[in-house]
Amino acid sequence: MGDEEGGNSSWTTLVEGMKPAMGMVVIQFVFAGINIFNKLAINDGMNMRILVAYRYLFATASLAPFAFILERKNRPKLTWKILMQAFFSGLFGATLAQNLYVSSIKLTSATFASAMTNLVPAITFIMAVIFRLEHLRIRTKTGQAKVLGTLVGVFGATILTFLKGKEINLPTNVNLLKSHSNGGNQMAAQRQEYGNRVMGSIMSLGSCFSYAFWLIIQAKMSKDYPCHYSSTAIMCLMGSVQSIIFALCMERNWEDWHMGLGIRLYSAAYTGAVGSGPILSLLAWCINKKGPLYASVFNPLMLVIVAIFGSLLLDEKLHIGSIIGAALIVIGLYLVLWGKGKEAEATNIGKFSKDKETIDAVGGPKKIELQNGSALSDDVDEPE
């Protein structure tokens, strides 16, 4: 009986430990879908600043009912401190990160902007150490694994982006870009704006720092306000207001705001109601459980998924470099997860030892109150 209970307990612990990892994999699949829909929307001629504004409007509308219904009984008091955290979370995670990213695409290229996002894990790691959300411990195996895994993941993502090599054919005869092309699309116009690569590089780097800083803020907010649907809904509301104001300042043509019933509406609905709604709540939960570094190291996995789906659905070419980069990303991810796992084990053992020392320091037999009101001594040898 004891063995069965022990086995069930171990299995439950294993499943609980895997939940954040499984959640992050789901998040990267959804984020890859955002990338695909963004490409389709750009190809259809949609202004990306306006798409960002609509995205967070849809996100707020999709999250508000969940936040109201599921968390109305256990929602803590909404203080000015929480509102300020939500404001800056929306500013760095939504408005700045997304608008800097789409602006960098205009001034450089989608490939270059995607490659720059590979720096997010490294930037997050440095910022998490500075804000003491992560401990470097470079002389320990766990610290070395986290540093090495982060660097290997960044290197693998860079290889995936830039190294081509032999082409791998995956014939599906599917190209969604042809189905949603627009004669006045922005892709050709963007190619004429690639000259200012310095400013584009600065914007892309700013987007990476903004997203990394959002992960840090989110880690703090998740502890101060642990209702993830409500906190994400407030953040998306702040982000939508900021993004709308920014888009109105930059885009004065009202015709650009008209979406119609087509890929523009579908892109806004998916990126908002799915990619920035419940998925951001799941991401907030993962950050609360494992920290900002843990969440950021899964980012390069999105590039692998995009490369595969781009080859299957957008007639993009898959190369040997993609396979090598994907393998390095997985290795880097495993190293960081191993380091975080060993670190968690050491923390739990430390807590157990501390509790045991406290019990030993008190000394003497103690009585444990049972549910029926009786008492049982923790000294198993009953006096005769």
Residue pairs with C-beta under 8 A, 6 or more apart in sequence:
17 341
17 344
19 289
20 285
20 286
20 289
20 290
20 294
21 337
23 282
23 283
23 285
23 286
24 283
24 286
24 294
24 295
24 298
25 298
25 301
26 279
26 282
27 279
27 282
27 283
27 286
27 298
28 298
28 299
28 301
28 302
28 305
29 305
30 274
30 275
30 279
31 275
31 279
31 302
32 302
32 305
32 306
32 309
33 270
33 274
33 275
34 270
34 271
34 275
35 114
35 302
35 306
36 176
36 306
36 309
36 310
36 313
36 314
37 263
37 266
37 267
37 270
37 271
38 48
38 51
38 267
38 271
39 110
39 177
39 310
39 314
40 176
40 177
40 180
40 263
40 267
41 48
41 51
41 263
41 264
41 267
41 268
42 48
42 185
42 186
42 187
42 190
43 177
43 180
43 181
43 182
43 185
43 187
44 180
44 181
44 182
44 185
44 262
44 263
44 264
45 182
45 184
45 185
45 186
46 186
46 256
46 259
46 264
46 267
47 186
47 247
47 251
47 256
48 102
48 105
49 99
49 102
49 243
49 246
49 247
49 250
49 251
50 247
50 251
50 256
50 257
51 102
51 264
51 267
51 268
51 271
52 94
52 95
52 98
52 99
52 102
52 243
52 247
53 240
53 243
53 244
53 246
53 247
54 259
54 268
54 272
55 98
55 243
55 268
55 271
55 272
55 275
55 276
56 90
56 94
56 236
56 237
56 239
56 240
56 243
56 272
56 276
57 240
57 244
57 268
57 272
58 268
58 269
58 271
58 272
58 273
58 276
58 277
59 236
59 239
59 240
59 272
59 273
59 275
59 276
59 277
59 280
60 233
60 236
60 237
60 240
61 272
61 273
62 272
62 273
62 274
62 277
62 278
63 229
63 232
63 233
63 236
63 277
63 278
63 281
64 233
66 229
66 233
66 278
66 281
67 75
67 227
67 229
67 230
67 232
67 233
70 229
71 227
71 229
71 230
74 227
75 227
75 230
76 225
76 226
76 227
78 225
78 234
81 224
82 221
82 224
82 225
82 231
82 234
83 234
85 217
85 220
85 221
85 224
85 225
86 221
86 231
86 234
86 235
86 237
86 238
87 238
88 217
89 214
89 217
89 218
89 221
89 231
89 235
89 238
90 234
90 235
90 236
90 237
90 238
90 239
90 240
90 241
90 242
91 238
91 239
91 242
92 210
92 211
92 213
92 214
92 217
93 210
93 211
93 214
93 217
93 218
93 235
93 239
94 235
94 236
94 238
94 239
94 240
94 242
94 243
94 276
95 239
95 242
95 243
95 246
96 206
96 207
96 210
97 207
97 210
97 211
97 214
98 207
98 243
99 243
99 246
100 203
100 204
100 206
100 207
100 210
101 113
101 117
101 203
101 204
101 207
103 200
103 203
104 112
104 113
104 116
104 200
104 201
104 203
104 204
104 207
105 113
105 190
106 190
106 193
106 200
107 193
107 194
107 196
107 197
107 199
107 200
107 203
108 194
108 197
108 200
108 201
108 204
109 190
109 194
111 161
112 197
112 200
112 201
112 204
113 200
113 204
113 207
114 161
114 303
114 306
115 157
115 158
115 161
115 162
116 201
116 204
116 205
116 207
116 208
117 204
117 207
117 208
117 211
117 299
118 153
118 154
118 157
118 158
118 161
118 299
118 300
118 303
119 154
119 205
119 208
120 208
120 211
120 212
120 296
120 299
121 150
121 153
121 154
121 293
121 296
121 297
121 299
121 300
122 150
122 151
122 154
123 208
123 209
123 212
124 212
124 215
124 216
124 292
124 293
124 295
124 296
125 134
125 146
125 147
125 150
125 293
125 296
127 212
127 213
127 216
127 292
128 134
128 216
128 291
128 292
128 293
129 135
129 136
131 216
133 216
133 219
133 291
133 292
133 293
134 146
134 291
134 292
134 293
135 143
136 143
136 147
137 143
138 144
138 147
141 339
141 342
142 339
142 340
142 342
142 343
142 346
143 339
144 339
145 335
145 336
145 338
145 339
145 342
146 293
146 335
146 336
146 339
146 340
146 343
148 332
148 335
149 297
149 331
149 332
149 333
149 334
149 335
149 336
149 337
149 338
149 339
150 293
150 297
150 332
150 336
151 332
152 328
152 331
152 332
152 335
153 297
153 300
153 328
153 329
153 332
153 333
153 336
154 300
154 332
155 328
155 332
156 300
156 324
156 325
156 326
156 327
156 328
156 329
156 330
156 331
156 332
157 299
157 300
157 303
157 325
157 329
158 325
159 321
159 324
159 325
159 328
160 300
160 303
160 304
160 307
160 321
160 322
160 324
160 325
160 326
160 328
160 329
161 303
161 325
162 321
163 319
163 320
163 321
163 324
163 325
164 319
164 320
164 321
165 319
165 320
165 321
165 324
166 319
166 320
167 317
167 318
167 319
168 311
168 317
168 318
168 319
168 320
168 322
168 323
169 318
170 311
170 312
170 318
172 312
172 313
174 312
174 313
174 315
175 313
175 314
175 315
176 313
176 314
177 314
177 315
178 315
180 262
180 263
194 200
212 292
212 296
215 287
215 292
215 295
215 296
216 292
218 283
218 284
218 287
218 292
219 287
219 288
219 291
219 292
221 231
221 235
221 284
222 228
222 231
222 284
222 285
222 287
222 288
223 288
225 231
226 288
228 281
228 282
228 284
228 285
228 288
229 278
229 281
231 284
232 277
232 280
232 281
232 284
235 280
236 276
236 277
236 280
251 257
259 265
259 268
283 295
286 294
286 295
287 294
287 295
290 340
291 340
293 336
293 340
294 336
294 337
294 340
297 332
297 333
297 336
297 337
298 333
300 329
300 332
300 333
301 329
301 330
301 333
303 325
303 329
304 322
304 325
304 326
304 329
307 316
307 318
307 322
307 326
308 318
310 316
311 317
311 318
365 377
365 378
365 379
366 377
366 378
367 375
367 376
367 377
367 378
368 375
368 376
368 377
368 378
369 375
370 376
